[in-house]
Amino acid sequence: MSRPAKHSLTLQGHRTSVSLEQEFWRAFCAIARERGQAINQLAVEIDGTRPEDTGLATAIRLFVLADLQARLAARE
């Protein structure tokens, strides 16, 4: 797995950045494409549902993991 790198996002008009490993960033972007959403839109959704004590980068990683788990469960 790669080292985290900063990626820029715009959430409701505010610029921010998240540090994510390339593997998580690619998966996040792929999920957004599959849903027909811009990455900023998906980030806003994730940001709106994360607990206050959870950072956005962690919330994105958990979202990607949950998506993978759902796909695996659907195969069973």
N, C-alpha and C positions, 0 to 999 in steps of 0.2 A: 504494500500500500504506500502511496506517495505521502509526502509531507503536506500539511494544510497550506493552501494559498488563498489570498484574499480575492473575493469576487464581489463586485459592486451590484447593488440592488436599489430600486426605488420603491419605497413603501408609502403609499398615499402621499406622494409628492416629496417625501423626505429621502435623501440619499443615505445609504448605509452600506456597510460591507460585512461579509461573513467569511470566516476562514474555514474552508472545507477541503478535504482531500479531493483530488481530481476524480476519483472513482465515485464519490458521493455527489460531486457537482454534475458529472456526466449523467448519473442516474436521475438526479433531480430534474435536469433539463429534458431528459428523455420522457419522464413522467408528464411534465408540462406539455410537451409536444403531443403525446398520446391523448391528453385531455383537451387538446386544442386551446391551450392557455399560454399566455406569455409567462415567463418565469417570474416576473414581478407580481402578476396576478396570483400565482400559486403561492408565492412567498407571503403575500398579504393574508391569504387564507390560513396558512400555517401560523403566521404571527398572531392572528386573531384568536386562535384556539390554544396557544401554548400557555402553560402556567407561568405566572410572573417570575418565578425563580428559575426558569429554564431559558437559556439563551437561544437566540434564533438559530445559530448554527447547529446546536444540539437538537432543536426541534426539527430542523430539516433532516438531520441524520436519522432521527427516530421515525419521521414520516417515510423516508426512503425504505427503512427497515420494515415498517408496517406494510408498505406496498408490496415488498418482496414476499413477506410472510403470507399476505392475502393471495398472491399469485400461486405460491406453493400449495396453500390449502385448497385452492380451486382445482389443482391437479389431482388431488386425492379423491 
